[in-house]
Amino acid sequence: MSVSVNTTAGNSVSVTVNDGASISFTSTSSSIAVTSSTPSSISVTEKGPKGDTGATGATGATGATGQGVPAGGTANQVLIKDSGTDYDTSWGTVSVAGGGTGSTTLTDNAILVGNGTNAIEASSNLTYDGGTLKLTDSDTGEPIVLVESTGTLNGPQLLLRHTNGGSGVDETETTPIGVITFQGTNSGGSQKNFAIIKTFAEENTTNQEGGILVFQVAAHDGSLKDGLKITGGSVASEVDVTIAKGHNSFTNIAGDLVVGTDVVSDSCTLRADSDKVFDIKGDSTVRLYIDADDSGTDAQFLIVRGGGGPSGTQLFSVDESGNTASAGNLDVTGNITVSGTVDGIDIASLASTQLTTEQVQDIVGAMFSGNTETRVSATYQDSDGTIDLVVDDMTADTQLTTEQVQDIVGAMFSGNTETRISVTYEDSDGTIDFVVDDMTADTQLSTEQVQDIVGAMFSGNTETRISATYEDSDGTIDLVVDAIPVDLTSDGAGTIHANNVPTLNQSTTGNAATATALATARAINGVNFDGTAAITVTAAGSTLSDTVPVSKGGTGATSLSANGVLTGGGTAAITSESDLTFTSGTLTVTGQRKIPSTTSSGQFYGDMVQFGSGPSGVDGDIEQGKLYYLDSSQQWEEADADAASTSTGMLALAIVDDSARFLVKGLARHSSFAGFTTGDVLYVSGTAAGITKTAPTGSGDIVRIVGYCTDGGNREIYFDPSKDWVELS
């Protein structure tokens, strides 16, 4: 039955049913509906305002135990919502899907790598530490840095930028703008620099910028030498190039060498290899000018020698006055006109004593008879007084035919072992076909392939209380867990019969309904709870009130630098590197350059100068790693402890070959610093330009400290010459 009661807002209505239960309502509206499920009478009485509070009634029965924190879990785990259902939680690590890392520890300095919804990985092959980004791989692998552009306009770029605080780059070859170093292991197991590519600023004036690009290689003694140097010229649109190092070096050019203007050399040899011909050819007229003083006047000297180079036998020469000298026979076809004397005899005075024509013919004919000729035959015809000269056809083409050259080159490409390239010589058309593997091909598995592989992992397995089915149609895996029924009314498998439930300890001390604290505090996720305060549970999707440490699957951080690359710190908070950023497709590396932990020779860091000239004014006599002093003529001479004049002045270490550039204070590594032990005191040596760990002892020697060995294994010293010295008597 139902009863509708209209009452004044704010008044109290008491409804009493026949079973003795009483229900009270306080209405904020003018109408209240009361419904009874039993066919009994209901009396409704409208009451006035609420009276005084009556005495407290008896304590009711204890209610059922509510949901609490699930049992179990291990150290450093957190409470995780497993679904949207109330109280559906478990202990675990915050997954990637839940905004965590899925990991409890990360490798120091390792770059973090995502793995789908799986735990974040710390890559052991890609690390970032102190401004150094390091990529490694095993001997069986090929570490590759791939910069790929998928756009249709511009290709990928590799940018090495030196901002130098915005003050402009160094114009001297002391501070490179960028360096690419190629290191390898020598037979002794030490890391050595085999080649380096460097760039410097030749000129940094705005709108007049000029650059220097240097290619260095180890020059058979472990020291690095310039093999190719490209320098911005002295005028606009000009570039200077220096090739090779040393007068005995070779520069091999496989094809034609085209020279636009002059070829200038202080000392060089133009030669053809054994059994080869050095030809000077031209499309039309060919002129050979030899001018000893480059003055634009006639030739001063022309000397032709036999074998033996500059010391060989002189065969023919022309002096500065045009006089000629020949060491062999002079074969002439045609007239000879002489103005002057021949062997001291005036030809004009011989007119009255001239020989007859026959006599001259016989004399000259005899000169052509019985001789040894090369590539020419001479026969004197006495009957008509003539000499028959027959010269070999020296213009005959002795070069190989196109087919012969093609067959030779084709044979060079046949039967070889190639890697990732195939080479085929096509004799029919004289071409060579090169086919390179498509190394850019996408070798990644497709989504379907990955789904089939993972699906196969779930198929045909043995599961307990769970079934797994791979749905190939939509690429999903259905997991169904068996229901575990609990039946307290009957026996049977999977049931709990009431007869098997032991009597529970229901005794309590005190009034549970009025208790304000637990007798013994209990820990909830490491925090003690005794019932005196409310428990605040973070709802699903809300932000945790505290950071989640790495040890609990979090980041340990509340904020990270924009675009900064994340690096792990063991169990410490994940760091967002401000000097390693990735934004808009650009990876930017900043920071200070430091000496690497290798045995690299020829590294200098500190205060450097560039002035003066080399010994006796020759920069080419300066050698990297040697010790020099500055003399009164601003020339850097080799330091020597044997005399005060060569050891007590300004000292410096040469940082490059053939240039007056020096380190006056700082760290230096060089192969010549061998035999030193870390901590050794170093002195000016009695050997010219050397440094020693043994103080000089001879009379008149100068004892002067120049530095200390900071790393004997890597041949590193700290160069800091003392201003004081001692002269031994």
Residue, then its C-alpha position, 0 to 999 in steps of 0.5 A: m500500500s502507498v500513502s501520500v502525505n502533504t506537509t509543510a516544508g521543513n516539518s518532520v513526518s513520522v511513519t509507523v508500520n504495524d511490525g513496529a519499525s519506525i521510519s522518519f523523513t525530513s522533507t525539503s519539498s511539500s510532498i513525501a510518498v511512503t510505500s509499505s510492502t506489507p498489507s498493513s495499516i500505516s499511520v502518518t502524523e504530521k509533527g511540528p519542529k524537531g525537538d531536543t535530541g533524545a538519549t543514545g540508543a543501544t549499539g547496533a550489530t557489527g557490520a560486515t568487513g569492508q574491502g581493504v588493501p589486497a594482501g601480498g605484494t613485494a618491496n617497492q611495488v605500488l597499488i594498481k587499478d586493474s579495471g574500473t570496478d570498485y576495489d579491483t586492485s593489485w600490487g605491481t609495477v606501473s606499466v607504460a599503459g599506466g603512465g610508468t616505465g614498466s621497469t624497476t631499475l635502469t642502466d646508468n647513462a643509457i638512452l631509454v627506448g620504448n617497446g610498444t606497451n612493454a617496459i621501457e628499456a635502457s639501451s646498453n648500446l646507446t649511452y650519453d654521458g658528460g656530453t658524449l653520445k656513444l653507439t656500440d655494437s659487437d664484432t659481428g654487427e655493423p653499428i650504423v647511424l642512419v639519418e633518413s629523410t622521407g620528404t620529397l624535397n630535401g635530403p638528410q643533413l648532418l650538422l656540426r655546429h660550434t657556437n663559441g658563445g656567439s663571439g665568433v670562431d677562432e681564426t687559428e688552427t687551434t680550435p676546430i669547428g668540427v672533428i671526425t676521428f677514425q680510431g683503430t687498435n694497433s698490434g699492441g692493443s692500443q687505440k690509435n688515431f689513424a685518420i682525422i677530418k677537421t674544419f677551422a675558420e680561415e677568416n671569420t669576418t662577417n661576409q668574408e668568411g673563409g674555411i679550412l678543411v683538413f684530411q689527416v692520416a697516420a704517416h707511418d710513424g703514428s703521427l698525423k699529417d695533412g694529406l689534403k688541405i682545402t683552404g679558402g683563397s685570398v680573394a672571393s670565389e677562390v679555393d686553395v688545395t694542398i695535396a700530400k706531405g713530404h717531398n718523397s710523397f706520391t700523388n697518383i691520378a688515374g685519369d686526366l689532370v686538367v690545369g687551368t693556370d700555372v703549376v708551381s713547385d719549389s722542388c719536384t720531378l716530372r717523370a714516367d714510370s719504367d718502360k712508359v712514355f711521357d707525352i706532351k700532347g695538344d689538340s693543335t699547336v703544342r708549345l713548351y716554354i722553359d724559363a728559369d726565373d719566371s720573368g717572362t723572358d727567353a729561357q735561361f737554362l735547359i739541361v737534358r740528362g741521361g739516367g741517374g736524375p740530377s746527377g746523371t750524364q749531361l747530354f744537351s744544354v742551353d746556357e743563358s746566352g743561347n749557346t748549346a752543348s751536345a755530348g753525342n753526335l749531331d744528325v742534321t737533315g737540311n742546311i746548316t747556317v753558321s754565323g761565327t766559327v766552328d771549332g775556332i775556324d772562321i768558315a768565311s775564310l775557307a772560301s778559297t780552299q773549298l773542297t770539290t763537291e765530290q770530296v765533300q760528298d765522300i767525306v760526308g758519306a764516310m761520316f754516315s757509313g759504319n755508324t750505329e743508328t737507332r730507328v734510322s738507316a743511312t746509305y751514301q750513294d756515291s754514284d749520285g753523291t746522295i745520302d739515303l736516310v730512312v727513319d722508322d715510322m715513329t708516329a705509328d699508333t702503339q696504344l691499345t685498342t678500345e677492345q683491348v682496354q675493355d677486355i683488360v679492365g673487364a678481366m679485373f672485375s671478373g672472378n672477384t669476391e664482392t660484398r653487397i654488390s655484383v659486377t658483370y663485364e658485358d663484352s658485347d658492348g664493352t660495359i661493366d654492370f654494377v648492381v648494389d643491394d638495396m640497403t635501404a629496403d625496409t626489413q621490419l616485419s609487418t603488423e600482420q607478421v608480428q601478429d601471426i608470430v605472437g599469436a602462434m606463441f599463444s597457440g597449442n600451449t598448455e594453460t591452467r584455468i585460462s584459455a588463449t585464442y588468437e583471432d587472426s581476422d582482427g589480430t587480437i588474442d582472447l584470454v578467458v579465465d575459468a570462473i571459480p565458484v564458491d558454494l557454501t551449500s553443498d559438497g563438490a569440486g570447487t565448493i566450500h561446504a559450511n561443515n568445512v568452515p572453521t569457527l571464526n574468532q568473533s570475540t572483540t574487546g571494546n565497542a567496535a561501533t564507537a572505537t576511534a583507533l585500531a589496537t595495532a596500527r597496520a601499514i598500507n603501502g608502507v604508511n602506518f594506519d591506525g584508524t584515526a584518520a581517513i584513507t585517501v585513495t587516488a581515483a583511476g586516471s588522477t595524478l598521484s600525490d607523490t613522485v613514483p621512484v624508478s625502483k617502483g616503476g616510475t620516473g622519480a621526476t615531476s618535470l623534465s626539460a622540453n625536448g631533452v633526451l631521457t637518461g637513466g641514473g640507476t635507481a635515481a630519478i630519470t634525467s632529461e638532458s638539457d645538452l642533448t635535445f631532439t626537436s623537429g627532427t634535429l638531434t642537438v649535442t652541446g657541452q664541453r669537449k674533453i680528452p677521451s680515455t684513449t692513447s690518442s697522440g697529438q692532442f693539446y688543450g689549454d693556452m695556445v699561441q701563434f706567432g713568430s717563425g720556426p728555427s732559423g725562420v723556417d716553419g717547415d722544421i717545426e715538429q709536433g710534440k717537441l719543446y722550443y724556446l723563443d729567441s730574440s729574433q722571435q724565432w722558435e728554436e729547439a730547447d736544450a738544457d745544456a745552455a742557459s740561452t736555450s732553456t731559460g726563456m719562454l718555452a712552448l710545445a709545438i702542436v702541429d708540424d710545419s707551423a708556428r703554433f704552440l701550447v704554452k700551458g695545458l694538457a698534452r698527449h703525444s707518442s714522444f712522451a713515452g717512458f713516463t710514469t703518472g706523477d713524474v716531475l718533468y724537466v728540459s732535456g739535454t737532448a735538443a727539443g726533448i722532455t725528460k723525467t731525469a734532471p740534468t747533472g752536467s756542469g753548466d746544465i740548466v735544471r728547469i721543471v716544465g710539467y708533470c706526467t698525469d697519465g703515463g699509460n696514455r702518454e699525457i702530461y700537464f705542461d706548465p714551465s716553471k719561471d725558476w731554474v737552477e744552473l749547475s756548476 
